[in-house]
Amino acid sequence: MYRIPCECGKIYIGKSGQSIQLRISEHNRHIRLAKPEKSAVGEHSINNDHISKLQDTKLLSGKT
């Protein structure tokens, strides 16, 4: 499990069987390519014109 904060103060909590670095990379790609259907983080960022603070992602439990 991991958490990604947004500039608006909301926090996304996610769970993945992948490494956290790979999942962050996927979120970033979906935002960059404007594919909100692929990522809830991307959807929030794209639809609200917000910047998700992917660099501030914190691992809560699981793979690093």
Secondary structure, 3 states (H helix, E strand, C coil): CEEEEECCCCEEEECCCCCHHHHHHHHHHHHHCCCHHHCHHHHHHHHHCCCECHHHCEECCCCC
